Amino acid sequence: MVIDSIEDKLFWSAFWHEATQSHTTYFLDWAETYVESYDTLAEEHGNLILSMDRAFEEQQWEIMIDFASLLCRPQRGYLGLRGYWLEVETHLPRAIHAAESLGLWNDWAVLQQNLALFQMRRGQMAEAQMRCRKALTIIQQQGDPTQVAETRGLLATMARHQGNLEQAKAELFTILEIFQQLNDEKNIAITLNQLGQLAEATRDWEQALTYHQAELQLEENLGNHYGAALARWGIGNIYYRLGDLVKADNHYQQAHESLSAIGDQQNLLRLLAQRANLTGRIGKVSNAISLFQELVEAAEKLGDQLSAYDAMFNLARLYRQVGQLSDAVNVLQRAIHIGETAQLKDVEKDKQALQVLRRELEEASGGKSPN
């Protein structure tokens, strides 16, 4: 009869700890090697998440911090780009706790900044501002001008979203000067993008175009496909506002191809909606239908019910325009179901539109009621 002794338990505990350490270290190296190869990271998605969970359970704080720094950035980290918001929301606070436990205050501040950006994207502005100001206090004490400028840039973006445009503008000019002194082309390009968006908010289209074109040139010089895609998107927005829809569509299409290749699901949703609407406006109805179909699929995959609802409603409108009444009825029924289930809005007008479509389909079918 075999009885587990204390020595046996200690042995197996040490064995498990060593195996876990080996597993997490291997996949941390993997994440670092392929940090911007998003499809390659996706192949090991399960193992990456498991490694992060095990690092937290085993209190491997430095590994936890490194994983979050690589994968949980809302803008350019794998989990943020691919729309794994639950994982970002889980692991960023864990990494912040790890940095606090080790007294790694620079890491703590940067992780706080990333969580603030995540909260801003979720519309939690008050929480994001509070978190960002806490991070700025620590970063200023560390004396890192790049991190100070990046954090102030995030605060400027929040100010723009809240309508404090002059405050945002003054902040961004200060930040741009800091990055120019540091010859930090990557962050100069990011700041030009923010200035472009600010000029768009004040309807200064020519100035916005100047900023986004300068941003595009820098991003292309740096070989940054993601940054170049965002710049082209901004340029497309300006041409749209200036009424040059063909140029706008060309820039949107190039940005779309890049974001699709990278796999930035959140930005892809927004761009798809703009492309689909624009393509319909310039008379490419079949292309617009394909884009709205892609948008519905992407929105449902991400669980973005509002985007799915809007896309389905527009898809129904286009199906009706080309005479595909049965498809129009089916997709509008799906939209109404989503609207009611998620309590997105009052769908009574949509139900009335559905009745009109059914009558039109019945007349087109020679008086036969549709299924």
N, C-alpha and C positions, 0 to 999 in steps of 0.2 A: 504494500500500500504506500503510495507516494503522497507526502504531505508537503505543501508549499512552505518552505522555511522563510524566515526573514531574509536570508541571503538570496534565496531564489527570487523573492519579490524585488529586492534591490537590483539583482542582475537584470530582470526583465524590464524594470523601470529605466535603468541606464540604457539598455538595448533600445527601448522604444524612443528615448530621448535622442540617442545618437542617430537612429533611423530617421526621425523627424527632422533633425538638424540637417542631415544629408539631403533629404527631399526638398526642404525649403531652400537650401543653399543652391541646389541644382537649378530649381526653377526661377530663383532670383537672378542667377547668371543668365538663364535663358531670356528672361524679361529684359535684362540690360542689353543683351546682344541684339535682340529684335525689337527694341523699344518703339521704333517707327515702322516696323513691318507688321501692320495690323492683321493681315490675313494669317500670317505665320503665328502670331500670338493667339489668334482665335482657335487655331488647331489644338492648342493646349489650354483652352479657357478653363476647363474643369480643374486641371491640375494647378493652375495659377491661383484660382480661388481657394482650393483646398490648402495650398501652401500658405496663403495669407491667413486663413483660419487657424492652421496649426501653429504658425508663428505667434499669433495672438494667444492661443491656449497655452503654449509653452513659454510665454513671456520673452520671446526672442525679439526684444524691442527694436534693436538696430535693423534687423531684417524687416520687421513690420514697417518701419519708417521708410526704408529703401523701396519696398514694394509699393507703398502708397505714393511716394514721390515719382516713381516711374509710371504707374498705371492709373492713378486716380485723379490726375489733373483734368478738370472739367473740359478744357479746350483741346489739348493735344495729347492727353494720355489715352491709352487703349480703351479703358472702361468708360471714360467720359465720352469719347468720340463715338463709340459703338452704342451708346445709350443705355449702358448698364447702371442706371441711376441708383437702384437699391444697393448694389455693391459699393458704389462710390459713397453713398450715405452711410454705409456700415463701416467701411474701412478707413475713411479719412478721420473720423473721431477717434478710432482706435489708435491710429498713428499719432494723432495729437497727444493722446494719453501717454503713449510710449515716449514721445519726445519730452514731455513734461517729467516723466519718471526718471529719465536720464539727465535732465537738465540741459538738453540740447536746444537752446532757445532760438537759435537761428532756424533750425529745422521746424521747430514748433511754430514760429511766425509764418514761414512759407506755407506750411500745411494749413494754418488758419486762413491764410490768404486764398488758398485753393478752395477751402470749404465755403468761404465768403462768396467766391465766384459761383459756386454751385448753388448757394442759397439765392443769389441774385437772379440766376436763371430760373429758379423756381418761384420768383416773385416775392421772396422773403427779404425785402429791402432793409427793414429795420434791423433784423438779425445780422444780415450781411454787413451793414455799416458798422455795427458794434464790434463784430468779429474782426473786421478789417482795421479798425482804429486800434484795437488791442495789438494786432500784429505790427502795425506801424510803430507803436511805442517801443516794442522790443527791437525791431529792425533798426530804428534810429539809434538805439543804444549800441547796436553792433557796429554801426558806422559803415554799412555796405550801401553805397550810393545807388547801385543798380536795383537792389531790392527795395530801397526807399522809393525810387521812382516808379517801379512796377506797382507797388502798393498804392501810391498816390494816383497812378493811372486807373486803378480799379475804383478808387473813390470818385474820380472824375467821371467814369462811366456811370456810376450810380447817380451822381448829380445830374448827368444828362437825362437819364431815365426819369428822374423826378422833376424835370423842367428847370433846373438851376443851370441854365446854359452858359451864362457869363462866368460863373464859378468854375464850371467844367472847362471852359475855354482857357481861362487864366492858368488853371492847373496843368492842362495839357501842354501849353507853351513852355512852362517851366520844366516839365518832364522832358520835352523834346530837346531843350537846351542841354540838360544833363546827359542824355544819351549821345548827343552830338559831340560833347566834350569827351565822352568815353569812347567815341567812335564805335558804338554798339549798333551795328546796322540792323540786326535782328529786332531790337527793341525800337529803333527809329521807325522801322516799317510798321510795327504794331501801333505806335503812337500816331503815325500818319493815317492809319486806318481809323483810329478813334477820332482824329480831327476831321476826317472825311465824313464820318457818321454825324459828327456835330454840325458840320456845314450843311448836311442834308436836313437836319432837324430845323435849321434856320432858313431853309429853302435857298441857300446860296449855292446853286447848282454848279456854276463855273468853278468856284473855289473848291467844292467837293470833288469835282472831276480832276482838278490839279493835284489834290492830295492823294487820291486813289491811283492816279497814273504814276506818281512818284513812288508810291508804295509798291505798285506792280513791278516797276523797274528794279527796285531793291530786292524784292522777293525772288525775282527771276535770276538776278545776279548771285543770290545766295543759294539758288537751287532748291528753294523751299516751295514745293508744289502746293502744300496746304495754304500757306500765306498768299501765294499767287492766285489761288482759287478765290479766296476771300476778297482780294483786290479786284479781280474781274467781276465778281458779284457786285461790289460797290460801283464799279464803272457801269455795269449794266443797269443798276438802279438810276444812275444819273441820266443815261441816255433815254431811259423810260420816261423820266420826268421832263426831259427836253423834247419828247415826242418822236425821237428817232427809234422806233420800235424794232426795226431790223437789226440795228447795231446792238440794241439792248438784248435781243434774242441771241445774237452771236456770242456775246459775253456770258450770258446766263448759261448757254449750252456748254461752253468751255469750262466754266466753274462747276457745272453739274457733273461733267465727265470726271473732273479731278476729285470732287467730293465723293462720287460713287466709288472710284478706285481706292480712295483712302478709307471709306466706310464711315464718314461722319454723319451718323443717322439723324441727329437733331437738326443740324444745319441743312441737311439734304431735304428734310421735310419742308422747311420754310422756302428753300429755293425751288423745290418742285411745285409748290403752290403758286409762286410767282411765275415760273416758266409756263405752267399749264394755262394760267389766266392770260398771259401775254400771247401765247401761241394761238389761243382761241381768238384773240382780238385781231391778229394779223391774218386771220382766215385759214389757218392750218388746223382745221377742226379735227381731222383724224389723228394728227400728232397730239393735239390737246387732250383727246380722249385717252390715248396711250399714257400720257403723263399723269392724268388724273387717276387712271387705273393703278399706275405705279405708286402714286401718292396714297391711295386707299390701302394698298398692300403694306407699304412701309409704316403708315400710321397705326394700322391694326397690330402689326408686329411689335411696335413700341408701346402699345396700349394708350396711344394719344387719341382719345375718343373724339375730342373736339375737331381735330384736323381730319379724322376719318369722316365725321359727319359732314363737314364743309365740302370735302372732296366728293363725297357721294352725291350731295345736292347738286354740285356743279356738273358732275358726270351725268346725272339724270337730265339736266337741262340740255347738255350737248347731244345726248342720245335722242331726245325729242327733236332737236334741230335737224338731225340727219335722218329722222323717220324710224329710228329703232325704238319703237314705242314699248315693246315688251321688255327690252333691257332697261328702259327708263322707269317703267313701273317697278321692276324688281329691285333696282338700286335705290329708288326712293323709299320703298318699303324698308329696306335695310337701314337707311338713314333715319327714318322715323323711329324704328326700333331702338337704335343707339340713342337717339335724342330722348326718348321716353325712359329708357333703362338708366341712363346716366344723369337724367334730369338736367340736360344741357340747356334747354329752352322750352318755350311753349311751342308745341308742334302742330297746333290746330291748323295754321295756315298751310303747313306742309301736307296735312291730311286732306285739305281741300284741293290742293294741287294734285294729289294722288288720285282723287276722284275724277278730276278733269282728264288726267292721263288715261285712266281706265275707260272713260267714255270715248276718248279719241281712239284708243286701241280697239274698242268694240266696233266703232264705225269703220275703222280701217279693215277689220276682220269680216266685214259684211254682216254685222249685227250679232255675231257670235260673242258671248261673254268670255273674256280672258280667264284663264285659270288663276 
